[in-house]
Amino acid sequence: MVDLADRLAVRGYQVAIAYFVDNATQFPKEAAVGLYPLYFRKSFLGMLGGCLRLRRLIKQWRPDVVHSHMVHANLVTRLLRLVTFMPRLVCTAHNTVEGGRGVTWAYRLTDRLASISTNVSREAVQAFEHIGAVPKGRMLPVLNGIDTQQFSNDPDLRKNARQRLFPKPEAKLVLSVGRLAEQKDHAALLRVFAGLATDFPQAELWIAGDGPLREQLMQQRAVLGLDERVTLLGARHDVPDLMHAADVFALSSRFEGFGLVVAEAMASGTPVVATDAGGVAEVMGGIGFLVPVGDEAALRQGLIQALSMAPHQAQAMVTAARRHVENTLNIDQVIDRWLKIYSGDYTC
């Protein structure tokens, strides 16, 4: 969303981001992008206050398009449209699953309050249609865009990041990036990595991200005897550098909408081993090692293959991956698609 705002501002559009809570960690680079915390709280009065602030902001800004992201914002803006003029409301989901049966019904009952809905992959759109959250034809797939300059496969960038972050020429570094939550299934990744200890005695695993399962994963790491070989990095703001330093990127998710980090790794020149969760297969385009969800033996085999590739095999894979990202996920192409949708072209 921040990348989208930045790129639209560069193109001359007036853009503002309103966000529910006041502990944001990602901010736009363009000073022209307005930032408005809404201070929502988990209480009736807290929610009401946030809605009133959002209504006031929309009336002041009088935007041509309101673009909401994820379940809470989608439902709030739809209901707010009953009492607030919005020429066009675009609601974007970011996963194959955004809640239980209640959320499904809420999406379905409020569908007509949105001008159009989108999701981050074709598979995610199909999942929403399958459970009845949206009627067919009322949700469009719009893949996330990748900044191919920030996530670059330039050899010098990769060399410098490696020397600075992981100066161990004989060792292999496996990287995973994602929130420490059930969806990402890092527990399975730890078990799989423990099984690689004999075959790759110098390999290390870094996990970037934070979340509710941090303490549980730290305990599991200790039980598996991996304290010296697995590092929980916490929340990081240097993900491009981490991607450049890694030998292999691993995703063990149970479900995904898109798999943004997979695309970022592919753009960065890092071979990918990932579970076939949500839109991940669509992102990978047949390049890399795609394994069934929940199949730890297959995930282990994928990591073994990725870590064992000859240099020329790895180079051929990352070159093809980079070309695939440039051709299908370039952020400027995605911005063009958003602008068509904002203008009311829902056939693009």
Backbone hydrogen bonds, N-H to C=O, Kabsch-Sander energy under -0.5 kcal/mol:
donor,donor_aa,acceptor,acceptor_aa,energy
5,A,1,M,-2.4
6,D,2,V,-2.5
7,R,3,D,-2.6
8,L,4,L,-2.2
9,A,5,A,-2.3
10,V,6,D,-2.2
11,R,7,R,-1.4
12,G,9,A,-1.6
13,Y,8,L,-2.3
15,V,13,Y,-0.5
17,I,34,G,-3.2
18,A,16,A,-0.5
19,Y,17,I,-0.5
19,Y,36,Y,-1.7
33,V,30,E,-1.6
34,G,15,V,-2.4
34,G,32,A,-0.5
36,Y,17,I,-2.7
38,L,19,Y,-3.1
40,F,20,F,-3.2
43,S,41,R,-2.2
47,M,43,S,-2.8
48,L,44,F,-2.6
49,G,45,L,-2.7
50,G,46,G,-1.9
51,C,47,M,-2.4
52,L,48,L,-2.4
53,R,49,G,-2.1
54,L,50,G,-2.2
55,R,51,C,-2.6
56,R,52,L,-2.3
57,L,53,R,-2.2
58,I,54,L,-2.5
59,K,55,R,-2.2
60,Q,56,R,-1.9
61,W,57,L,-2.9
62,R,58,I,-2.8
66,V,88,R,-2.6
67,H,65,V,-0.5
68,S,66,V,-0.6
68,S,90,V,-2.3
70,M,92,T,-3.3
74,N,70,M,-2.7
75,L,71,V,-2.4
76,V,72,H,-2.4
77,T,73,A,-2.5
78,R,74,N,-1.7
79,L,75,L,-2.2
80,L,76,V,-2.5
81,R,77,T,-1.4
82,L,79,L,-1.4
83,V,80,L,-1.5
84,T,80,L,-0.9
90,V,66,V,-2.7
91,C,89,L,-0.5
91,C,116,I,-2.0
92,T,68,S,-2.5
92,T,90,V,-0.5
93,A,91,C,-0.5
93,A,118,T,-2.7
104,T,100,G,-2.0
105,W,101,R,-2.4
106,A,102,G,-2.2
107,Y,103,V,-2.7
108,R,104,T,-2.3
109,L,105,W,-2.9
110,T,106,A,-1.5
111,D,108,R,-0.9
113,L,110,T,-1.8
114,A,111,D,-1.8
115,S,89,L,-2.1
116,I,89,L,-1.4
117,S,138,R,-1.7
118,T,91,C,-2.6
119,N,140,L,-2.2
125,V,121,S,-1.8
126,Q,122,R,-2.4
127,A,123,E,-2.1
128,F,124,A,-2.1
129,E,125,V,-2.3
130,H,126,Q,-2.5
131,I,127,A,-1.8
132,G,128,F,-0.5
132,G,129,E,-0.7
133,A,128,F,-2.2
134,V,128,F,-0.9
138,R,135,P,-1.9
140,L,117,S,-2.4
142,V,119,N,-3.0
142,V,140,L,-0.5
146,I,329,L,-3.2
148,T,146,I,-1.2
151,F,147,D,-2.7
152,S,150,Q,-1.1
158,R,154,D,-2.1
159,K,155,P,-2.5
160,N,156,D,-2.7
161,A,157,L,-2.4
162,R,158,R,-2.2
163,Q,159,K,-2.4
164,R,160,N,-2.0
165,L,161,A,-2.7
166,F,162,R,-2.3
168,K,166,F,-2.5
171,A,168,K,-1.5
174,V,172,K,-0.5
174,V,204,E,-3.0
175,L,248,V,-2.7
176,S,206,W,-2.3
178,G,208,A,-2.7
180,L,210,D,-1.2
181,A,179,R,-2.1
184,K,181,A,-1.1
185,D,181,A,-0.8
185,D,182,E,-1.0
188,A,185,D,-0.6
189,L,185,D,-1.3
190,L,186,H,-2.5
191,R,187,A,-2.0
192,V,188,A,-2.5
193,F,189,L,-2.7
194,A,190,L,-2.3
195,G,191,R,-1.3
196,L,193,F,-1.4
197,A,194,A,-1.2
200,F,196,L,-2.7
203,A,200,F,-1.7
204,E,172,K,-2.7
205,L,229,R,-2.8
206,W,174,V,-2.9
207,I,231,T,-2.7
208,A,176,S,-2.9
208,A,206,W,-0.5
209,G,234,G,-2.2
213,L,180,L,-2.3
214,R,211,G,-1.4
217,L,213,L,-2.5
218,M,214,R,-2.3
219,Q,215,E,-2.1
220,Q,216,Q,-2.2
221,R,217,L,-2.6
222,A,218,M,-1.8
223,V,219,Q,-2.4
224,L,220,Q,-2.2
225,G,222,A,-1.3
226,L,221,R,-2.8
229,R,226,L,-1.6
230,V,226,L,-2.1
231,T,205,L,-2.7
233,L,207,I,-2.4
233,L,231,T,-0.9
234,G,207,I,-0.7
234,G,209,G,-0.6
242,L,238,D,-2.1
243,M,239,V,-2.8
244,H,240,P,-2.1
245,A,241,D,-1.9
246,A,242,L,-1.4
247,D,173,L,-2.5
248,V,173,L,-1.7
249,F,271,P,-3.0
250,A,175,L,-3.1
251,L,273,V,-2.4
254,R,183,Q,-3.6
255,F,183,Q,-0.7
257,G,94,H,-0.5
262,V,259,G,-0.8
263,A,259,G,-1.4
264,E,260,L,-2.2
265,A,261,V,-2.3
266,M,262,V,-2.3
267,A,263,A,-2.3
268,S,264,E,-1.4
269,G,266,M,-1.0
270,T,265,A,-2.3
273,V,249,F,-2.7
274,A,289,F,-2.7
275,T,251,L,-1.2
276,D,291,V,-2.5
277,A,275,T,-2.4
278,G,276,D,-0.5
280,V,277,A,-2.0
283,V,279,G,-2.0
284,M,280,V,-2.6
285,G,281,A,-2.1
287,I,284,M,-1.3
289,F,272,V,-2.7
290,L,288,G,-0.6
291,V,274,A,-2.6
295,D,292,P,-1.5
296,E,294,G,-1.1
299,L,295,D,-2.1
300,R,296,E,-2.4
301,Q,297,A,-2.3
302,G,298,A,-2.5
303,L,299,L,-2.1
304,I,300,R,-2.3
305,Q,301,Q,-2.5
306,A,302,G,-2.4
307,L,303,L,-2.7
308,S,304,I,-1.3
309,M,305,Q,-0.6
309,M,306,A,-0.7
313,Q,310,A,-0.6
314,A,310,A,-2.5
315,Q,311,P,-2.4
316,A,312,H,-1.9
317,M,313,Q,-2.1
318,V,314,A,-2.6
319,T,315,Q,-2.1
320,A,316,A,-1.9
321,A,317,M,-2.3
322,R,318,V,-2.4
323,R,319,T,-2.1
324,H,320,A,-2.1
325,V,321,A,-2.2
326,E,322,R,-2.5
327,N,323,R,-2.0
328,T,324,H,-1.7
329,L,325,V,-2.7
331,I,146,I,-1.9
333,Q,330,N,-0.6
334,V,330,N,-1.8
335,I,331,I,-2.4
336,D,332,D,-1.8
337,R,333,Q,-1.6
338,W,334,V,-2.3
339,L,335,I,-2.4
340,K,336,D,-1.6
341,I,337,R,-1.9
342,Y,338,W,-3.0
343,S,339,L,-1.4
344,G,341,I,-1.6
345,D,340,K,-2.7
346,Y,344,G,-1.3
348,C,345,D,-0.7
